[in-house]
Amino acid sequence: MSSPRLVYAATWLCVAVSITRCSADSGEPAPPGSPGSTAPEGTDGATTQPDTTGSAGGSNAAAGHGGAAGASGSGGGSVADGGGRVSGTCKGGVSSGLAGGAPALTPGLWKDISPPGVPYGQNGTIALGIAVDPCNPAIIYLCITGFDPVMAKGGIYKTTDAGSTWRRIGKVKPNYTGVDQIDNPIHVRVDPDDPQHLYLADGVRGATTGFWISHDGGETFDMPQSFADVKFFDTYDVAMDPTNAGHVLVAFHSPWYQDHPTYGTSSGILESKDAGVTWIRHEPLPGWGSGSVIHFLSEPSLGIGDSRTWLLGSPGGLWQTKDAGVSWIKASPNGTQHGGGTTYYTKAGVLYSAGASKNLRSMDNGQSWTEIGPSKGFNSILGDGKKLYTAPCFGPAPFITSPETDGLTWTDYNTQQFAQGPFEMAIDVPNGIMYSGSWGSGLWAMKLP
């Protein structure tokens, strides 16, 4: 069995505890033979073989069907992802099935469905944030970035057939940038009431850093003037309130301040209650640092949390607020690695968080946390209603799983080895398909067994 793409890591998203060879923004590949080393010269960063079984390292998806409806559900709604639970009316109706042109998937095996033509393994090219349209799971959005966004073909990519074909989208208005397309996106969120309405966070490098909004399914994006006026462009994460898509939080990669006597080199949170028309500025606490992720701690289907309860993951630890940022408690000293960090609720209401050297579990909706599983550095954790899934940020390593009723005992999922694990995952519940945006290993899909 061939292994997935071996690529060098984007050093601006590395964590020292798991990747000691990384140095922030160096732009240099890891030494040959390391877990993040480049593929042999003359390849595109991938070792490919004819793929008829869905094995790791296979070619892009072949024609076929994506699976039938009726798969086991997850902790919240028709689509679950690392950016938060979504609930909504899908005013245009819900399309739960997949067309005949969707990729053929073998239950229990991951399959590479990455957008073709992207130079994975070159110029730090990596797959990051992913979102599945909650009203039509055949529509998937993928964020691709790189050290050189032009050479990396960085941008926001969209498929309407569950990953068989892709195209780059994301035209932007020229009054904010010198290029005509989004070039270094990190996270994208879809409004479940209006799936044409998207939020996007772009940061670290490139010409389109900032917070962007689309009203046409990602074809075009606009930066609200109110956000441009704030002048904190280097965004890292965006969270959408699962009960109100107009309520949005934005976290940042770069410090708002440099050596400020109170805040140090930390960044805060911007909050909008009117879909980006106006903003509330939440100053950072001393010790937060910069490079933060933000989540609403709310699971409407279970009656847990509310729109005022948030979790901030920063290099300085995990911080929780129950009053919309008026006051915070430090819930855990486990700091999140830059760019990473997702949350997931089980049907029993147990909360999991990725983004540190170990995954974390909370039994009290984020007020306190305990470490679980191995210490290898993780970015994403997600469940399908039966099992939890995660994998180390960098390998080679397999995905590991634990029953959702357990969460403490972890075993290898199968024998597939991945050079780099998930940055963010999503699940199409009606069709029983899990997706993983896996850094330099690209985008992978698995039909749940």
Phi, psi and omega per residue, in radians:
M1 nan 2.228 3.133
S2 -1.366 2.744 -3.123
S3 -1.692 2.749 3.085
P4 -1.133 3.090 -3.074
R5 -0.949 2.329 3.009
L6 -1.748 2.011 -3.065
V7 -2.319 2.875 3.033
Y8 -1.464 2.619 -3.040
A9 -1.384 2.646 2.976
A10 -1.326 1.883 -2.935
T11 -1.193 -0.307 3.117
W12 -1.288 -0.087 3.127
L13 -2.104 0.275 -3.078
C14 -1.550 2.795 3.074
V15 -2.115 2.299 -3.017
A16 -1.101 -0.523 -3.068
V17 -1.161 -0.475 -3.095
S18 -1.940 -0.445 -3.136
I19 -2.226 1.575 -3.047
T20 -1.279 -0.234 -3.091
R21 -1.489 -0.124 -3.073
C22 -1.441 2.545 2.964
S23 -2.374 2.371 -2.961
A24 -0.964 2.225 3.023
D25 0.996 0.448 3.140
S26 -1.261 -0.542 -3.111
G27 1.298 0.123 -3.094
E28 -1.774 2.481 3.084
P29 -1.214 2.758 3.038
A30 -1.194 2.763 -3.132
P31 -1.028 2.601 3.112
P32 -0.967 2.431 3.110
G33 1.572 -0.179 3.090
S34 -1.402 2.908 -3.123
P35 -1.020 -0.412 -3.125
G36 -1.872 0.343 -3.064
S37 -1.295 2.841 -3.088
T38 -1.354 2.812 3.067
A39 -1.284 2.853 3.139
P40 -1.012 2.603 -3.136
E41 -1.041 2.447 3.120
G42 1.691 -0.096 3.057
T43 -1.850 3.007 3.085
D44 -1.673 0.340 -3.101
G45 1.627 0.053 -3.094
A46 -2.210 2.564 2.938
T47 -1.878 1.939 -3.024
T48 -2.045 2.581 3.039
Q49 -2.397 2.827 3.055
P50 -0.935 2.323 -2.996
D51 -2.065 1.815 3.076
T52 -2.012 -0.064 -3.073
T53 -2.057 -0.066 -3.073
G54 1.420 0.337 -3.093
S55 -1.280 2.763 -3.135
A56 -1.087 2.486 3.085
G57 1.509 0.100 -3.114
G58 -1.307 3.102 3.141
S59 -1.321 3.085 3.104
N60 -1.116 2.844 -2.934
A61 -1.023 2.483 3.054
A62 -1.630 2.925 3.122
A63 -1.166 2.695 -3.133
G64 2.756 -2.754 -3.140
H65 -2.053 2.670 -3.054
G66 -1.601 -0.187 3.139
G67 2.151 2.821 -3.086
A68 -1.599 2.824 3.076
A69 -1.277 2.950 3.063
G70 1.715 0.241 3.093
A71 -1.237 2.845 -3.134
S72 -1.087 2.546 -3.067
G73 -1.480 2.882 3.082
S74 -1.857 -2.992 -3.042
G75 -1.193 -0.220 -3.106
G76 -2.945 1.932 2.979
G77 1.409 -3.082 -3.080
S78 -1.360 -0.412 3.109
V79 -2.338 2.302 3.072
A80 -2.052 2.436 3.072
D81 -2.594 3.047 -3.059
G82 -1.271 -0.173 -3.132
G83 -1.525 -0.025 -3.134
G84 2.198 2.800 -3.139
R85 -1.306 2.597 3.120
V86 -2.124 2.463 3.022
S87 -2.442 2.596 -3.107
G88 3.096 -3.118 -3.025
T89 -1.702 -0.272 -3.045
C90 0.818 1.173 -2.976
K91 -1.000 -0.460 3.100
G92 -1.512 0.092 -3.084
G93 1.638 2.890 -3.119
V94 -1.936 2.220 3.026
S95 -1.797 1.811 -3.015
S96 -1.599 -0.393 -3.105
G97 -1.569 2.931 3.096
L98 -1.988 2.534 -3.137
A99 -1.217 2.900 -3.093
G100 -1.106 -0.327 -3.125
G101 -1.495 0.051 3.135
A102 -1.193 2.735 -3.112
P103 -1.027 2.517 3.027
A104 -1.403 2.140 -3.090
L105 -2.109 2.467 3.082
T106 -1.696 2.174 -3.124
P107 -0.915 2.282 3.057
G108 1.511 -0.007 3.139
L109 -2.159 2.355 3.085
W110 -1.356 2.484 3.136
K111 -2.262 2.390 3.118
D112 -1.302 2.056 3.079
I113 -2.142 0.509 -3.073
S114 -1.052 2.540 3.002
P115 -0.958 2.250 -3.127
P116 -1.295 2.793 3.063
G117 1.453 -0.053 3.099
V118 -1.566 2.276 -3.042
P119 -1.409 1.164 3.108
Y120 -0.949 2.328 3.140
G121 1.600 -0.065 3.090
Q122 -2.091 2.446 3.141
N123 0.984 0.531 3.115
G124 1.171 0.447 -3.047
T125 -1.165 2.151 -3.079
I126 -2.460 2.682 3.018
A127 -1.681 2.249 -3.075
L128 -2.082 -1.934 -3.017
G129 -1.129 2.601 -3.134
I130 -2.445 2.526 3.057
A131 -2.513 2.428 3.061
V132 -1.877 2.312 3.111
D133 -1.041 2.083 -3.087
P134 -1.204 -0.265 -3.133
C135 -1.780 -0.288 3.095
N136 -2.611 1.601 -3.028
P137 -1.175 -0.070 3.012
A138 -1.290 -0.255 3.136
I139 -1.702 2.113 -3.121
I140 -2.277 2.452 3.070
Y141 -1.984 2.421 -3.134
L142 -2.327 2.317 3.091
C143 -1.653 2.238 3.097
I144 -2.166 2.313 -3.119
T145 -2.338 3.044 3.100
G146 -2.957 2.918 3.099
F147 -1.029 -0.737 3.048
D148 -1.999 1.726 -3.033
P149 -0.990 -0.563 -3.126
V150 -1.215 -0.915 -3.139
M151 -1.133 -0.574 -3.119
A152 -1.370 -0.124 -3.025
K153 0.973 0.697 3.121
G154 -1.124 2.592 3.137
G155 2.787 -3.058 3.093
I156 -1.733 2.194 -3.093
Y157 -1.967 2.593 -3.072
K158 -2.367 2.412 2.982
T159 -2.126 2.528 3.059
T160 -1.992 0.132 3.121
D161 -2.301 0.667 3.028
A162 1.094 0.393 3.009
G163 1.934 0.063 3.089
S164 -1.297 -0.688 3.114
T165 -2.310 2.621 -3.094
W166 -2.394 2.720 2.943
R167 -2.575 2.615 3.095
R168 -1.419 2.331 -3.131
I169 -2.137 -2.867 2.975
G170 1.624 0.830 3.001
K171 -1.157 2.474 -3.136
V172 -2.141 2.722 3.102
K173 -1.232 2.400 -3.019
P174 -1.288 -0.149 -3.082
N175 -1.296 -0.188 -3.134
Y176 -1.907 -0.203 -2.958
T177 -2.688 2.823 3.141
G178 -1.613 0.003 3.097
V179 -2.088 2.980 -3.026
D180 -1.867 0.021 3.115
Q181 -2.429 2.602 2.996
I182 -0.909 2.299 -3.017
D183 -2.143 -0.249 -3.131
N184 -2.558 1.000 -3.085
P185 -1.272 2.608 3.127
I186 -2.019 -0.790 3.135
H187 -2.378 2.565 3.068
V188 -2.378 2.457 3.137
R189 -2.225 2.555 -3.094
V190 -2.027 2.299 3.106
D191 -1.298 2.061 -3.107
P192 -1.252 -0.327 3.060
D193 -1.423 -0.527 3.136
D194 -2.503 1.546 -3.034
P195 -1.160 -0.074 2.995
Q196 -1.376 -0.230 -3.075
H197 -1.677 2.030 -3.097
L198 -2.154 2.610 2.909
Y199 -1.978 2.538 -3.120
L200 -2.482 2.352 3.034
A201 -1.887 2.227 -3.124
D202 -2.199 2.310 -3.088
G203 -2.825 -3.070 3.068
V204 1.414 -0.985 -3.128
R205 -2.713 3.108 -3.108
G206 1.665 -3.100 -3.048
A207 -1.770 -0.067 -3.029
T208 -2.104 0.553 3.116
T209 -1.064 2.458 3.108
G210 2.461 -2.997 3.127
F211 -1.844 2.230 -3.025
W212 -2.210 2.658 3.127
I213 -2.254 2.411 3.033
S214 -2.129 2.534 3.053
H215 -2.124 0.244 3.139
D216 -2.374 0.691 3.080
G217 1.183 0.492 3.070
G218 1.587 -0.028 3.130
E219 -1.094 -0.741 3.100
T220 -2.329 2.651 3.109
F221 -2.284 2.578 3.099
D222 -2.293 2.457 3.026
M223 -1.643 2.143 3.119
P224 -1.015 2.415 3.136
Q225 -1.053 -0.578 3.128
S226 -1.107 -0.599 3.082
F227 -1.283 -0.756 3.119
A228 -1.022 -0.611 -3.120
D229 -1.199 -0.431 3.123
V230 -1.205 -0.588 3.068
K231 1.230 0.388 2.952
F232 -1.831 1.515 -2.954
F233 -1.530 -0.436 -2.948
D234 -1.420 1.379 -3.056
T235 -1.446 2.717 -3.118
Y236 -2.165 -0.655 -3.043
D237 -2.583 2.686 3.055
V238 -2.425 2.353 3.132
A239 -2.149 2.417 3.131
M240 -1.955 2.272 3.115
D241 -1.020 2.148 -3.109
P242 -1.144 -0.197 3.107
T243 -1.910 -0.072 -3.078
N244 -2.800 1.763 -3.047
A245 -1.164 -0.282 3.084
G246 -1.373 -0.163 -3.138
H247 -1.725 1.995 -2.985
V248 -2.389 2.526 3.103
L249 -2.087 2.487 -3.141
V250 -2.250 2.263 3.074
A251 -1.934 2.901 -2.896
F252 -2.280 2.670 3.123
H253 -1.514 -0.800 -3.088
S254 -1.638 2.689 3.091
P255 -1.099 2.532 2.973
W256 -1.305 -0.487 -3.074
Y257 -2.287 2.679 3.068
Q258 -2.017 1.912 3.098
D259 0.995 0.704 3.084
H260 -1.202 2.458 -3.093
P261 -1.069 -0.446 3.125
T262 -1.771 -0.847 -2.984
Y263 -1.632 -0.283 -3.083
G264 1.137 -2.501 3.123
T265 -1.763 1.034 -3.079
S266 -1.975 2.817 3.027
S267 -2.142 2.634 -3.118
G268 -1.813 -2.695 -3.090
I269 -2.197 2.411 2.958
L270 -1.818 2.410 -3.115
E271 -2.190 2.352 3.028
S272 -2.195 2.383 3.093
K273 -1.863 0.051 -3.103
D274 -2.315 0.701 3.050
A275 1.051 0.611 3.021
G276 1.637 0.107 3.113
V277 -1.282 -0.775 3.091
T278 -2.292 2.814 -3.029
W279 -2.332 2.506 3.000
I280 -1.859 2.265 -3.068
R281 -1.736 2.104 3.101
H282 -1.869 1.941 -3.095
E283 -1.185 2.623 3.135
P284 -1.266 2.765 2.952
L285 -1.552 2.609 3.035
P286 -0.979 2.312 3.139
G287 1.695 -0.162 3.097
W288 -1.091 -0.766 -2.981
G289 1.347 -2.912 3.116
S290 -2.202 2.915 -3.019
G291 1.497 1.030 -2.993
S292 -1.902 2.748 2.989
V293 -2.117 2.733 -3.038
I294 -2.430 2.478 -3.136
H295 -2.431 2.564 2.858
F296 -1.421 2.229 3.056
L297 -1.609 1.382 -3.072
S298 -2.600 2.255 3.044
E299 -2.239 1.590 -3.044
P300 -0.992 -0.651 -3.090
S301 -1.156 -0.346 -3.140
L302 -1.912 -0.014 -3.116
G303 1.201 0.513 -3.110
I304 -1.820 2.354 3.032
G305 1.208 -3.016 3.123
D306 -2.811 -3.074 -3.050
S307 -1.282 -0.127 3.130
R308 -1.738 -0.053 -3.108
T309 -1.799 2.059 -3.056
W310 -2.246 2.780 3.017
L311 -2.205 2.181 3.063
L312 -1.902 2.206 3.039
G313 -1.822 2.155 -3.086
S314 -2.402 2.939 3.051
P315 -0.997 -0.400 -3.132
G316 -1.534 -0.018 3.119
G317 2.295 -2.976 3.057
L318 -1.768 2.333 -3.091
W319 -2.217 2.359 -3.123
Q320 -2.076 2.447 2.992
T321 -2.187 2.494 3.059
K322 -1.975 0.033 -3.108
D323 -2.257 0.684 3.054
A324 0.989 0.771 3.001
G325 1.520 0.067 3.076
V326 -1.211 -0.737 3.099
S327 -2.424 2.666 -3.093
W328 -2.323 2.629 2.934
I329 -2.064 2.563 3.041
K330 -1.486 1.872 -3.021
A331 -1.475 -0.430 -3.124
S332 -2.762 2.491 3.047
P333 -1.376 -0.114 -3.098
N334 -1.267 1.829 -3.127
G335 -1.378 2.597 3.118
T336 -1.483 2.538 3.056
Q337 -1.328 2.575 -3.003
H338 -0.946 2.251 3.061
G339 1.505 -0.366 -3.053
G340 -1.789 2.809 3.058
G341 2.356 1.885 3.076
T342 -2.226 2.860 3.107
T343 -2.218 2.748 3.126
Y344 -2.673 2.344 3.042
Y345 -1.775 2.332 2.969
T346 -1.422 2.973 3.118
K347 -1.139 -0.354 3.083
A348 -1.492 -0.008 3.124
G349 1.497 0.187 3.077
V350 -1.392 2.352 -3.064
L351 -1.838 2.302 3.089
Y352 -2.052 2.583 3.123
S353 -2.383 2.373 3.020
A354 -1.969 2.843 3.087
G355 2.333 -0.147 3.132
A356 -1.979 -3.039 3.129
S357 -1.121 -0.573 3.010
K358 -2.081 2.662 2.965
N359 -1.218 2.727 -3.074
L360 -2.179 2.681 3.127
R361 -2.301 2.426 3.109
S362 -2.224 2.343 3.102
M363 -1.781 0.005 -3.080
D364 -2.289 0.647 3.101
N365 0.954 0.801 2.942
G366 1.586 0.095 3.095
Q367 -1.347 -0.514 3.099
S368 -2.560 2.711 -3.017
W369 -2.428 2.610 3.021
T370 -2.202 2.544 3.107
E371 -1.329 2.515 3.103
I372 -2.394 2.686 3.017
G373 1.237 -3.012 -3.084
P374 -1.252 2.856 3.128
S375 -1.814 1.582 -3.081
K376 -2.326 -0.094 -3.099
G377 1.544 1.946 -3.057
F378 -2.276 2.552 3.075
N379 -1.919 -0.476 -2.984
S380 -2.542 2.525 3.044
I381 -2.479 2.422 -3.081
L382 -2.681 2.684 3.112
G383 -2.203 2.869 3.124
D384 -2.009 0.266 -3.083
G385 1.682 -0.325 3.126
K386 -2.110 -0.821 -3.091
K387 -2.176 2.652 2.940
L388 -1.649 2.518 -3.133
Y389 -2.239 2.413 3.024
T390 -2.797 2.921 3.072
A391 -2.707 2.648 3.115
P392 -1.024 2.592 3.105
C393 -1.008 -0.727 3.116
F394 -2.275 2.466 -3.109
G395 -2.023 -2.454 0.163
P396 -1.248 2.414 -3.095
A397 -2.835 2.728 3.064
P398 -1.540 2.952 2.864
F399 -1.178 2.594 3.045
I400 -2.118 2.678 -3.079
T401 -2.382 2.809 3.033
S402 -2.586 2.506 3.044
P403 -1.017 2.466 3.121
E404 -1.077 -0.407 3.097
T405 -1.373 -0.102 -3.102
D406 -2.017 -1.419 3.127
G407 1.459 -0.066 -3.124
L408 -1.908 -0.523 -3.110
T409 -1.788 2.081 -3.059
W410 -2.083 2.409 3.134
T411 -2.333 2.741 3.064
D412 -1.054 2.381 -3.129
Y413 -1.265 -0.852 3.051
N414 -2.720 -2.864 -3.048
T415 -1.589 -0.038 3.138
Q416 -1.152 2.294 -3.123
Q417 -1.922 2.353 -3.115
F418 -2.093 2.264 3.107
A419 -1.101 -0.622 3.111
Q420 -2.451 2.344 -3.081
G421 -1.545 -2.948 -3.000
P422 -1.274 2.364 2.905
F423 -1.451 -0.728 3.089
E424 -2.674 2.511 3.136
M425 -2.140 2.814 3.055
A426 -2.561 2.783 -3.127
I427 -2.359 2.312 3.008
D428 -1.646 1.746 -3.044
V429 -1.193 -0.817 -3.099
P430 -0.984 -0.609 -3.108
N431 -1.793 0.001 3.067
G432 1.102 0.816 -3.110
I433 -2.177 2.281 3.047
M434 -1.850 2.452 -3.137
Y435 -2.111 2.563 3.139
S436 -2.378 2.015 2.953
G437 -1.433 1.779 -2.859
S438 -1.935 1.062 3.040
W439 0.842 -2.308 -3.112
G440 -1.250 -0.151 3.074
S441 -1.422 -0.139 3.077
G442 1.544 -2.797 -3.103
L443 -1.796 2.271 -3.088
W444 -2.180 2.599 3.119
A445 -2.255 2.556 3.089
M446 -2.467 2.220 2.962
K447 -1.264 2.115 -3.108
L448 -1.171 2.391 -3.098
P449 -1.243 nan nan
